[in-house]
Amino acid sequence: MKNPAEAFSAASQTAVATAAAFLMLFLLACGAPPMTTTTTMHLISLVVTPSASSIALGQVQQLKATGVFSDGTIKDLTQSAAWTSSTPALAGVDASGLVTSLSPGAANVTAAIEDFRSSAVLSISKAALVSIALSPEASSVALGNTIQLTATGTYTDKTTQDLSSLVTWTSSQPDVAVMSSSGLAVSRSIGTSTVAAALGSIDASTPLTVSAAGLVSIAVAQNHTAIPLGTTAQFTAKGTYTDGSTQDLTSSVRWSSLPAGVLNMASTGLATTKTTGAATITAASGPISGSGALTVTAAALTSISVVSSNPAMPLGTRQQLTATGTYTDGSTHDLTTSAAWSSTSADVVTSSGGGLVSANSLGSATISAVSAAISGNIDLTVSQATLSSISITPASLTMPLAGSHQLSATGIYTDGSSHDITQSVTWTVDDPTVAGIDSTGTATALKVGATNVESSSGGATGSITLTVQPLSAVGYFTHAASDPDANVRMTNPGTTGANLCSMVYVFDQDQQMAECCGCVISPDGLRTLSLKNDLLSNPLTGVSPVAGSVMLVPSDYATNTSCNAATLTPSGLTVAWATHLQTTPASPATATETPLSLTPLDPALTSALQAQCSFIQQLGSGHGICSCGTGD
């Protein structure tokens, strides 16, 4: 399209040329002589072209001044003319005839040379649209989203205006994107479309690309809001996209939790508890994230194990059951005293507080321990009563050396009953050299000392302490000066297989020790002591007793080889008897033998014998010491 000023200039030139030709013809027709070269050339007319024009505000119009001279020549006098505007506020003109529009309206623009003037009428309309710009240019939108385009118009006066609601919007690919009347582009499918805006003959366009749907939000969900320590919770992440679609993003997002140390988050969204507390869980993909919350509580009880030391209980017995709880964090705790205990058959097995159960009758029962709605069970069977202990009668026994005694064993059973089991138990002694016992419970004293005697049956036992006391041989005498002599004989029957000391203690009629001495007797040896010469001849007081007693005590030789009667260690067994003559008026003297009496020797008597004999040895100056007679 030509500039209006250029169009007006061409028309004006044509008009000026035509006017000049008509003027020449007119002069010739009137008889005017033709111009000669000698005639002085002068301006005869001035024409401004275009004589009338219209421009929009902000545009310019180039006017041209053309002079016709007397020689018929036509010249462009634009640069030499003086230009003026009738209304400078509407239109301004410079020295070259260029008119600038300043305000809508009409103005006369005049060119003057010498006395010639010529004017043109210029109409100025409001500013006209010259171009449209679209923004954003070459834009992209995710499928499902919209984008607002703006159409900005530029006018001849350099002003701009938002034409978004005035233009006509179109899309070259409506299946990719459609345009609203306000310039809102709505995506429909992935692809590229050319978006155009037109107003009249002026238009503009820009490409619009619809990309794949974009992630706009992430929703985090979990199967629990609170879990006990030691357990796990599964979190899921669902992404919502710009096109309204959703997708499971659980395995593709980045999982994290705060504060650190409460949970461990796996890439699969599985949360593993580490300690108690509250945590915020975040799932992120690029700049988009979503969050959830989880509270870790104290470890919870998951199972109870009930343990019995003897699931088959004998009738009448009791036993302590234990209940152990296992928790979600793998820890265990003793619940025996805190659990609630019960029995399915209380007449068979009674369960008291704390897990103590009692077998009441034959049968079976299930015992349960319950805590926090978790239970553990155990089956118990009540069988026949069993032997629980053995009582031996007597509870303790002291026996003289070489004596025997019948023991009895009573069995105490789990149901409280008792029975004589003497003949069915197994009898044993700890030291068979001190005492022996046969299968019927008859104990025999073999050696001075003490030992335990036990009876056993199954796992039950009973025991007593059996003490074997030494024996002393005691004989009594009366002896006047005129009486015939009597003898005391003693032998070592060899029960120990070694020498023995036979300690001899002589007492007077007041039971005061008159003499003491110790005599060695070899195994199976025989020693004879004269009452008159060996036992009564050296009394402590110097006066032989006329009556009294003689006590013989066998003692250990190995620890007292001198057989010192003041150091007495009773051991072994000796056999002693007295021989004496009896005379009657009617017959000659008759020899008789009388065994000495055997009497248990207790520790008190042993101590007294040693003390009195030691007194005699220290203060008797040789008196009070008897002699050992004959034999070995």
C-alpha positions as CSV (number, residue, x, y, z in Angstrom):
1,M,0.0,0.0,0.0
2,K,1.4,3.5,-1.0
3,N,1.9,6.2,1.5
4,P,-1.0,8.7,1.2
5,A,1.5,11.5,0.9
6,E,3.2,9.8,-2.1
7,A,-0.2,9.3,-3.8
8,F,-1.1,12.9,-3.3
9,S,2.3,14.1,-4.7
10,A,2.0,12.1,-8.0
11,A,-1.5,13.4,-8.5
12,S,-0.5,17.0,-7.9
13,Q,2.4,16.8,-10.4
14,T,0.0,15.6,-13.0
15,A,-2.4,18.4,-12.2
16,V,0.3,21.1,-12.4
17,A,1.5,19.8,-15.7
18,T,-2.0,19.8,-17.1
19,A,-2.7,23.3,-15.8
20,A,0.5,24.6,-17.4
21,A,-0.4,23.2,-20.8
22,F,-3.9,24.7,-20.8
23,L,-2.4,28.0,-19.8
24,M,-0.1,28.0,-22.9
25,L,-2.9,27.1,-25.3
26,F,-5.0,29.9,-23.9
27,L,-2.3,32.5,-24.5
28,L,-1.8,31.4,-28.1
29,A,-5.4,31.5,-28.8
30,C,-5.7,35.0,-27.6
31,G,-3.0,36.1,-30.0
32,A,-0.2,36.3,-27.5
33,P,3.1,35.9,-29.1
34,P,5.0,32.8,-28.4
35,M,7.7,33.0,-25.8
36,T,11.1,33.5,-27.0
37,T,14.3,32.7,-25.4
38,T,15.0,36.2,-25.0
39,T,12.0,36.6,-22.7
40,T,12.9,36.7,-19.0
41,M,11.5,33.5,-17.3
42,H,9.3,34.2,-14.2
43,L,6.9,32.3,-11.9
44,I,3.4,32.5,-13.1
45,S,1.7,30.0,-10.7
46,L,2.2,27.9,-7.6
47,V,0.4,24.7,-6.8
48,V,0.5,22.6,-3.6
49,T,-0.2,19.0,-4.0
50,P,-2.0,17.1,-2.8
51,S,-4.5,19.7,-2.4
52,A,-6.6,17.7,0.0
53,S,-5.4,14.7,2.0
54,S,-6.4,12.7,5.1
55,I,-4.0,11.0,7.5
56,A,-4.3,9.2,10.8
57,L,-3.0,10.8,14.0
58,G,0.6,10.2,14.3
59,Q,1.3,9.9,10.6
60,V,3.0,12.5,8.4
61,Q,2.1,14.0,5.0
62,Q,4.7,15.3,2.6
63,L,3.4,18.3,0.6
64,K,5.0,19.5,-2.6
65,A,5.0,22.9,-4.0
66,T,5.3,23.1,-7.9
67,G,5.9,26.2,-9.7
68,V,4.9,27.0,-13.4
69,F,7.2,29.5,-15.0
70,S,6.6,31.8,-17.9
71,D,8.6,29.7,-20.3
72,G,6.4,26.8,-19.6
73,T,8.7,24.9,-17.4
74,I,7.6,23.3,-14.2
75,K,9.8,23.2,-11.2
76,D,9.7,21.6,-7.7
77,L,9.8,24.6,-5.4
78,T,9.1,22.5,-2.2
79,Q,12.4,23.3,-0.6
80,S,12.3,27.0,-1.4
81,A,8.7,27.7,-0.4
82,A,7.7,29.1,2.9
83,W,5.4,26.7,4.7
84,T,2.8,27.6,7.3
85,S,-0.1,25.8,9.1
86,S,-3.4,27.5,9.8
87,T,-3.7,25.4,13.0
88,P,-0.3,24.5,14.3
89,A,-1.9,22.6,17.3
90,L,-3.4,20.2,14.8
91,A,-0.8,20.0,12.2
92,G,2.7,21.2,12.1
93,V,4.8,21.7,8.9
94,D,8.5,22.0,8.6
95,A,10.6,23.9,6.0
96,S,10.5,20.9,3.6
97,G,6.7,20.7,3.5
98,L,6.5,17.6,5.8
99,V,3.3,17.9,7.8
100,T,3.1,16.2,11.2
101,S,-0.3,15.3,12.6
102,L,-0.7,16.5,16.2
103,S,-4.3,16.2,16.9
104,P,-7.5,15.1,15.1
105,G,-9.1,17.8,13.1
106,A,-8.5,19.8,9.8
107,A,-5.9,22.4,9.0
108,N,-4.8,24.4,5.9
109,V,-1.2,24.2,5.0
110,T,0.1,27.0,2.8
111,A,3.2,27.3,0.6
112,A,4.3,30.8,-0.4
113,I,6.9,32.0,-2.9
114,E,7.2,35.7,-3.7
115,D,3.6,36.8,-4.1
116,F,2.3,33.4,-5.0
117,R,0.5,31.2,-2.4
118,S,-1.1,27.8,-2.6
119,S,-2.8,25.8,0.2
120,A,-3.8,22.2,0.8
121,V,-6.4,20.9,3.2
122,L,-5.2,18.2,5.6
123,S,-7.7,16.1,7.6
124,I,-6.4,14.2,10.6
125,S,-8.3,11.3,11.9
126,K,-7.8,9.4,15.1
127,A,-4.8,7.1,15.4
128,A,-5.1,3.9,13.3
129,L,-4.0,0.3,14.2
130,V,-0.8,-0.6,12.4
131,S,0.3,-3.9,14.0
132,I,-0.6,-6.6,16.6
133,A,1.9,-8.3,18.9
134,L,1.0,-11.6,20.7
135,S,2.5,-12.6,24.1
136,P,3.8,-14.9,25.2
137,E,5.5,-15.9,22.0
138,A,6.2,-19.5,21.0
139,S,4.7,-20.6,24.3
140,S,4.3,-24.1,25.7
141,V,1.6,-25.5,27.9
142,A,1.2,-28.9,29.6
143,L,-1.7,-31.0,28.5
144,G,-4.7,-30.2,30.6
145,N,-3.5,-26.7,31.4
146,T,-4.5,-23.4,29.9
147,I,-2.5,-20.3,29.0
148,Q,-3.7,-16.8,28.6
149,L,-2.4,-15.0,25.5
150,T,-2.5,-11.3,25.1
151,A,-2.9,-9.3,21.9
152,T,-1.3,-5.8,22.1
153,G,-2.1,-3.4,19.3
154,T,0.3,-0.6,18.2
155,Y,-1.2,2.5,16.6
156,T,0.0,5.2,14.3
157,D,0.6,7.6,17.1
158,K,2.9,5.0,18.7
159,T,0.4,4.2,21.5
160,T,-0.5,0.6,22.4
161,Q,-3.7,-1.0,23.6
162,D,-4.7,-4.5,24.9
163,L,-6.8,-5.9,22.2
164,S,-7.2,-9.4,23.7
165,S,-11.0,-9.1,24.0
166,L,-11.4,-7.2,20.6
167,V,-9.5,-9.4,18.2
168,T,-10.7,-12.6,16.7
169,W,-8.7,-15.6,18.0
170,T,-8.2,-18.7,16.0
171,S,-6.2,-22.0,16.3
172,S,-4.8,-23.8,13.3
173,Q,-5.1,-27.2,15.1
174,P,-8.3,-27.1,17.2
175,D,-7.6,-30.8,18.2
176,V,-4.4,-29.6,19.9
177,A,-5.6,-26.3,21.4
178,V,-8.8,-24.2,21.1
179,M,-9.0,-20.4,21.7
180,S,-11.6,-18.6,23.7
181,S,-12.8,-15.1,22.7
182,S,-10.6,-13.6,25.5
183,G,-7.4,-15.3,24.2
184,L,-7.4,-18.2,26.7
185,A,-5.7,-21.2,25.0
186,V,-7.1,-24.6,26.2
187,S,-5.0,-27.6,25.6
188,R,-6.6,-30.7,24.2
189,S,-3.8,-33.0,23.0
190,I,-0.1,-33.1,22.6
191,G,1.1,-31.2,19.6
192,T,1.7,-27.8,18.1
193,S,-0.8,-25.3,16.8
194,T,-0.5,-21.8,15.3
195,V,-2.6,-19.3,17.3
196,A,-3.7,-16.1,15.5
197,A,-5.4,-12.8,16.5
198,A,-6.9,-10.5,13.9
199,L,-8.6,-7.1,14.0
200,G,-9.7,-5.9,10.6
201,S,-6.9,-6.3,8.2
202,I,-4.2,-6.4,10.9
203,D,-3.3,-9.8,12.4
204,A,-0.5,-11.7,14.2
205,S,0.3,-15.3,15.0
206,T,2.5,-17.4,17.2
207,P,3.1,-21.1,17.7
208,L,1.7,-22.8,20.8
209,T,3.1,-26.2,21.9
210,V,1.1,-28.6,24.1
211,S,3.4,-30.8,26.0
212,A,2.7,-34.0,28.1
213,A,0.6,-33.5,31.2
214,G,2.6,-32.1,34.1
215,L,2.5,-33.2,37.8
216,V,0.7,-30.7,39.9
217,S,0.3,-32.4,43.3
218,I,1.2,-35.5,45.3
219,A,-1.2,-37.0,47.8
220,V,0.5,-39.2,50.5
221,A,-1.6,-41.9,52.2
222,Q,-0.7,-44.6,54.7
223,N,-2.3,-47.7,56.2
224,H,-1.9,-46.5,59.8
225,T,-1.6,-43.2,61.6
226,A,0.1,-44.6,64.6
227,I,2.1,-47.9,64.9
228,P,4.0,-49.5,67.8
229,L,7.8,-49.5,67.9
230,G,9.2,-52.4,65.9
231,T,6.5,-52.5,63.2
232,T,6.2,-51.0,59.7
233,A,3.7,-48.8,57.8
234,Q,3.3,-48.7,54.1
235,F,3.0,-45.2,52.6
236,T,1.7,-44.6,49.0
237,A,2.1,-41.5,46.8
238,K,-0.5,-40.6,44.2
239,G,0.3,-37.9,41.6
240,T,-2.4,-35.7,40.0
241,Y,-1.5,-34.3,36.6
242,T,-2.5,-31.2,34.7
243,D,-4.9,-33.2,32.5
244,G,-6.7,-34.5,35.6
245,S,-5.2,-37.9,35.4
246,T,-3.6,-39.7,38.4
247,Q,-0.7,-42.1,38.7
248,D,0.8,-44.2,41.5
249,L,4.2,-42.6,42.2
250,T,5.0,-44.7,45.3
251,S,8.2,-46.3,43.8
252,S,9.4,-43.3,41.9
253,V,9.2,-40.4,44.4
254,R,11.9,-39.5,46.9
255,W,10.9,-40.5,50.4
256,S,12.1,-38.7,53.6
257,S,11.0,-38.2,57.2
258,L,11.6,-35.6,59.9
259,P,12.8,-35.5,62.5
260,A,15.6,-38.0,61.7
261,G,15.9,-41.1,63.9
262,V,12.2,-41.8,64.3
263,L,11.6,-43.7,61.0
264,N,13.7,-45.3,58.3
265,M,12.1,-44.7,54.9
266,A,12.7,-47.2,52.1
267,S,12.4,-46.3,48.4
268,T,9.2,-48.3,48.3
269,G,7.5,-46.1,50.8
270,L,7.8,-48.6,53.6
271,A,8.4,-46.9,57.0
272,T,10.3,-48.9,59.6
273,T,10.2,-47.6,63.2
274,K,13.4,-46.8,65.0
275,T,12.2,-45.0,68.1
276,T,9.1,-43.5,69.6
277,G,7.9,-40.1,68.5
278,A,6.0,-38.3,65.8
279,A,7.3,-37.9,62.2
280,T,6.4,-36.1,59.0
281,I,6.8,-38.2,55.9
282,T,7.5,-36.4,52.6
283,A,7.2,-37.8,49.0
284,A,8.8,-35.5,46.4
285,S,9.1,-35.6,42.6
286,G,11.0,-32.6,41.3
287,P,9.6,-29.4,42.9
288,I,6.3,-31.1,43.7
289,S,5.8,-32.8,47.1
290,G,3.2,-34.2,49.4
291,S,3.4,-35.1,53.1
292,G,1.8,-37.4,55.7
293,A,2.2,-38.0,59.4
294,L,2.9,-41.1,61.5
295,T,3.2,-41.5,65.3
296,V,5.4,-44.3,66.7
297,T,4.1,-45.5,70.0
298,A,5.7,-47.8,72.6
299,A,6.3,-51.4,71.5
300,A,3.1,-53.5,71.8
301,L,2.7,-57.0,73.1
302,T,2.3,-59.5,70.3
303,S,2.4,-62.9,72.1
304,I,2.7,-64.6,75.4
305,S,4.7,-67.8,76.1
306,V,3.6,-69.8,79.1
307,V,6.3,-72.2,80.3
308,S,5.9,-75.1,82.8
309,S,8.7,-77.1,84.4
310,N,6.5,-80.2,84.5
311,P,3.4,-80.3,82.2
312,A,2.5,-83.6,83.8
313,M,1.8,-82.8,87.4
314,P,1.5,-85.5,90.1
315,L,-1.7,-85.2,92.2
316,G,-1.3,-82.8,95.1
317,T,1.7,-80.9,93.7
318,R,2.0,-77.2,92.9
319,Q,4.2,-75.5,90.5
320,Q,5.1,-72.0,89.4
321,L,4.3,-71.2,85.7
322,T,6.0,-68.3,84.0
323,A,4.6,-66.0,81.3
324,T,6.9,-64.2,79.0
325,G,5.6,-61.5,76.7
326,T,7.2,-60.8,73.3
327,Y,6.8,-57.2,71.9
328,T,6.8,-55.7,68.5
329,D,10.4,-54.4,68.8
330,G,11.6,-58.0,69.6
331,S,12.0,-57.3,73.3
332,T,10.7,-59.7,76.0
333,H,9.3,-59.0,79.5
334,D,8.3,-61.2,82.4
335,L,4.5,-61.0,82.7
336,T,4.1,-63.7,85.3
337,T,2.9,-61.4,88.1
338,S,1.0,-58.9,85.9
339,A,-1.0,-61.3,83.6
340,A,-4.5,-62.5,84.4
341,W,-4.4,-66.3,85.0
342,S,-7.3,-68.8,84.5
343,S,-7.9,-72.5,84.2
344,T,-10.5,-74.3,82.0
345,S,-11.0,-76.9,84.7
346,A,-10.5,-75.5,88.1
347,D,-11.5,-78.8,89.8
348,V,-8.5,-80.4,88.1
349,V,-6.0,-77.6,88.2
350,T,-6.4,-74.4,90.2
351,S,-4.6,-71.3,89.0
352,S,-4.0,-68.6,91.5
353,G,-2.6,-65.1,91.0
354,G,1.0,-65.0,89.8
355,G,0.9,-68.2,87.8
356,L,1.0,-70.6,90.8
357,V,-1.1,-73.8,89.9
358,S,-2.2,-76.7,92.1
359,A,-3.1,-80.2,91.0
360,N,-6.4,-81.1,92.6
361,S,-7.7,-84.2,90.8
362,L,-6.8,-86.5,88.0
363,G,-7.4,-85.1,84.5
364,S,-6.2,-82.2,82.3
365,A,-6.8,-78.5,82.1
366,T,-5.6,-75.6,79.9
367,I,-4.0,-72.7,81.8
368,S,-4.2,-69.2,80.2
369,A,-2.2,-66.0,80.9
370,V,-3.8,-62.8,79.4
371,S,-2.4,-59.3,79.2
372,A,-3.6,-56.5,76.9
373,A,-6.0,-58.8,75.1
374,I,-3.1,-61.1,74.2
375,S,-3.1,-64.6,75.6
376,G,-0.8,-67.6,76.0
377,N,-1.8,-71.1,76.9
378,I,-0.4,-74.3,78.2
379,D,-2.0,-77.8,78.7
380,L,-1.4,-79.5,82.0
381,T,-2.1,-83.1,83.0
382,V,-2.6,-84.3,86.6
383,S,-1.3,-87.8,87.1
384,Q,-1.2,-90.1,90.1
385,A,0.5,-88.9,93.3
386,T,4.2,-89.5,93.5
387,L,6.6,-89.9,96.3
388,S,7.9,-86.6,97.3
389,S,10.0,-87.2,100.5
390,I,11.1,-90.0,102.8
391,S,11.2,-89.8,106.6
392,I,13.4,-92.2,108.5
393,T,12.6,-93.3,112.1
394,P,14.3,-92.6,114.4
395,A,15.3,-89.1,113.2
396,S,18.7,-89.6,114.7
397,L,20.4,-92.6,116.2
398,T,23.3,-93.2,118.6
399,M,24.4,-96.8,118.8
400,P,27.0,-98.6,120.9
401,L,29.8,-100.2,119.0
402,A,28.8,-103.6,117.6
403,G,25.1,-102.9,118.3
404,S,22.3,-103.1,115.7
405,H,19.1,-101.2,115.2
406,Q,16.0,-101.5,112.9
407,L,15.3,-98.3,111.0
408,S,12.0,-97.6,109.2
409,A,11.2,-95.5,106.2
410,T,7.9,-93.7,105.7
411,G,7.1,-92.3,102.2
412,I,5.3,-88.9,102.0
413,Y,3.4,-88.5,98.7
414,T,2.4,-85.4,96.7
415,D,-1.2,-85.7,97.8
416,G,-0.2,-85.7,101.4
417,S,-0.7,-89.4,102.0
418,S,2.1,-91.5,103.7
419,H,3.0,-95.2,103.5
420,D,5.6,-97.5,105.1
421,I,8.2,-98.1,102.4
422,T,11.0,-99.6,104.6
423,Q,11.2,-102.8,102.5
424,S,11.1,-101.0,99.1
425,V,13.6,-98.3,99.5
426,T,17.4,-98.5,98.9
427,W,19.4,-98.2,102.1
428,T,23.0,-96.8,102.0
429,V,25.5,-95.4,104.4
430,D,28.1,-92.7,103.6
431,D,30.9,-94.4,105.5
432,P,30.4,-98.2,105.5
433,T,33.4,-98.6,107.9
434,V,31.4,-96.9,110.7
435,A,28.2,-98.7,110.2
436,G,26.5,-101.2,107.9
437,I,22.9,-101.5,106.8
438,D,21.1,-104.2,105.0
439,S,18.2,-104.1,102.6
440,T,15.6,-104.3,105.4
441,G,17.0,-101.2,107.1
442,T,18.8,-102.9,109.9
443,A,21.9,-100.9,110.9
444,T,25.0,-102.4,112.6
445,A,27.6,-100.3,114.4
446,L,31.1,-101.2,113.1
447,K,33.4,-98.5,114.3
448,V,33.3,-95.5,116.5
449,G,32.3,-92.5,114.5
450,A,29.4,-90.9,112.7
451,T,27.9,-91.4,109.3
452,N,24.8,-90.6,107.3
453,V,22.3,-93.3,106.6
454,E,20.1,-92.7,103.6
455,S,17.0,-94.3,102.1
456,S,16.0,-93.5,98.5
457,S,13.3,-94.3,96.0
458,G,13.1,-92.7,92.7
459,G,14.1,-89.1,93.2
460,A,13.1,-88.9,96.8
461,T,15.6,-89.4,99.7
462,G,15.6,-89.3,103.4
463,S,18.6,-89.4,105.8
464,I,19.6,-89.4,109.4
465,T,22.9,-89.2,111.3
466,L,24.0,-92.5,112.9
467,T,26.6,-92.1,115.7
468,V,28.5,-95.1,116.9
469,Q,29.7,-94.7,120.5
470,P,32.7,-96.6,122.0
471,L,32.1,-99.3,124.6
472,S,33.7,-99.5,128.0
473,A,33.9,-102.9,129.9
474,V,33.0,-102.5,133.6
475,G,33.4,-104.9,136.4
476,Y,32.8,-104.6,140.1
477,F,34.8,-106.0,142.9
478,T,35.0,-106.4,146.6
479,H,38.4,-107.4,148.1
480,A,39.4,-108.0,151.6
481,A,43.0,-108.7,152.6
482,S,42.1,-112.3,153.2
483,D,40.2,-112.8,150.0
484,P,41.8,-114.9,147.3
485,D,43.1,-113.0,144.3
486,A,41.0,-112.4,141.2
487,N,42.0,-111.8,137.6
488,V,40.8,-109.6,134.8
489,R,41.4,-110.9,131.3
490,M,41.0,-108.9,128.1
491,T,41.5,-109.8,124.5
492,N,41.6,-107.9,121.1
493,P,39.3,-109.8,118.8
494,G,41.0,-108.1,115.8
495,T,38.0,-106.1,114.5
496,T,40.4,-103.3,113.5
497,G,43.3,-105.6,112.4
498,A,45.7,-103.5,114.5
499,N,47.1,-103.1,118.0
500,L,44.8,-101.5,120.6
501,C,45.4,-99.7,123.8
502,S,43.3,-101.0,126.6
503,M,43.0,-98.1,129.0
504,V,42.4,-99.3,132.6
505,Y,40.7,-97.1,135.2
506,V,40.2,-98.4,138.8
507,F,37.7,-96.7,141.1
508,D,37.3,-97.1,144.8
509,Q,34.1,-97.5,146.8
510,D,33.6,-93.7,146.6
511,Q,33.9,-93.7,142.9
512,Q,37.2,-91.9,143.1
513,M,39.8,-93.0,140.6
514,A,42.5,-94.9,142.5
515,E,44.7,-96.1,139.7
516,C,45.0,-95.8,135.8
517,C,47.2,-97.2,133.2
518,G,47.3,-98.2,129.5
519,C,48.1,-101.7,128.1
520,V,48.9,-102.7,124.5
521,I,46.9,-105.7,123.2
522,S,47.9,-107.1,119.8
523,P,45.2,-108.5,117.4
524,D,43.8,-111.7,119.0
525,G,46.2,-111.1,121.9
526,L,45.2,-111.9,125.5
527,R,46.3,-110.0,128.6
528,T,45.7,-111.0,132.2
529,L,45.7,-108.5,135.1
530,S,45.8,-109.5,138.7
531,L,43.3,-107.6,140.8
532,K,45.5,-107.7,143.9
533,N,48.9,-107.2,142.3
534,D,48.2,-105.1,139.1
535,L,45.1,-103.1,139.9
536,L,45.0,-102.5,143.6
537,S,48.7,-102.5,144.7
538,N,49.6,-98.8,144.0
539,P,46.6,-96.7,144.9
540,L,46.9,-92.9,144.7
541,T,46.0,-92.6,148.4
542,G,48.2,-95.5,149.5
543,V,45.2,-97.4,150.8
544,S,43.9,-100.2,148.6
545,P,40.2,-100.0,148.1
546,V,38.1,-102.9,149.5
547,A,35.4,-102.4,146.9
548,G,35.0,-100.6,143.6
549,S,35.0,-101.0,139.9
550,V,37.3,-101.5,137.0
551,M,36.7,-99.8,133.6
552,L,38.4,-101.0,130.5
553,V,38.3,-98.6,127.4
554,P,39.8,-99.7,124.0
555,S,41.7,-96.8,122.4
556,D,43.5,-96.1,119.2
557,Y,47.1,-97.3,119.3
558,A,48.4,-95.5,116.2
559,T,48.0,-92.0,117.7
560,N,49.1,-93.1,121.2
561,T,51.7,-95.8,121.0
562,S,52.7,-95.3,124.6
563,C,49.1,-96.0,125.6
564,N,49.0,-93.0,127.9
565,A,45.6,-93.4,129.7
566,A,45.4,-89.6,130.1
567,T,45.1,-89.3,126.3
568,L,42.1,-91.3,125.4
569,T,40.9,-91.8,121.8
570,P,38.2,-94.6,122.0
571,S,38.5,-97.0,119.1
572,G,37.9,-100.7,118.4
573,L,36.5,-103.4,120.6
574,T,37.9,-105.5,123.4
575,V,36.3,-108.5,125.2
576,A,36.9,-108.7,129.0
577,W,35.9,-111.0,131.8
578,A,36.8,-111.6,135.4
579,T,38.0,-114.8,137.0
580,H,37.9,-115.3,140.7
581,L,37.7,-118.1,143.3
582,Q,34.8,-118.7,145.5
583,T,35.0,-120.8,148.8
584,T,32.2,-122.2,150.8
585,P,32.3,-124.0,154.1
586,A,31.2,-127.2,152.5
587,S,33.5,-127.3,149.6
588,P,36.9,-126.2,148.4
589,A,37.4,-123.0,146.4
590,T,35.7,-122.9,143.0
591,A,36.9,-120.8,140.0
592,T,34.2,-118.7,138.2
593,E,34.3,-116.4,135.1
594,T,32.0,-113.4,134.7
595,P,32.0,-111.2,131.6
596,L,32.4,-107.5,132.2
597,S,29.4,-105.4,131.4
598,L,29.6,-103.3,128.2
599,T,28.5,-99.7,128.7
600,P,28.5,-96.9,126.0
601,L,31.2,-94.3,126.5
602,D,29.9,-90.8,125.9
603,P,32.2,-87.7,125.3
604,A,31.6,-86.4,128.8
605,L,32.7,-89.6,130.5
606,T,35.7,-89.8,128.1
607,S,36.8,-86.3,129.1
608,A,36.4,-87.1,132.8
609,L,38.5,-90.2,132.6
610,Q,41.3,-88.3,130.9
611,A,41.2,-85.5,133.4
612,Q,41.3,-87.7,136.5
613,C,44.1,-89.9,135.1
614,S,46.1,-86.8,134.2
615,F,45.6,-85.5,137.7
616,I,47.0,-88.8,139.1
617,Q,50.0,-88.7,136.8
618,Q,50.8,-85.2,137.7
619,L,50.3,-85.3,141.4
620,G,50.6,-89.0,142.4
621,S,54.4,-89.0,142.3
622,G,54.2,-92.5,140.8
623,H,51.3,-93.6,142.9
624,G,48.0,-94.4,141.2
625,I,49.6,-96.0,138.2
626,C,48.5,-99.6,137.7
627,S,50.4,-102.3,135.8
628,C,49.5,-104.4,132.7
629,G,50.0,-107.9,134.1
630,T,51.0,-110.6,131.7
631,G,50.4,-111.4,128.0
632,D,50.3,-109.2,124.9
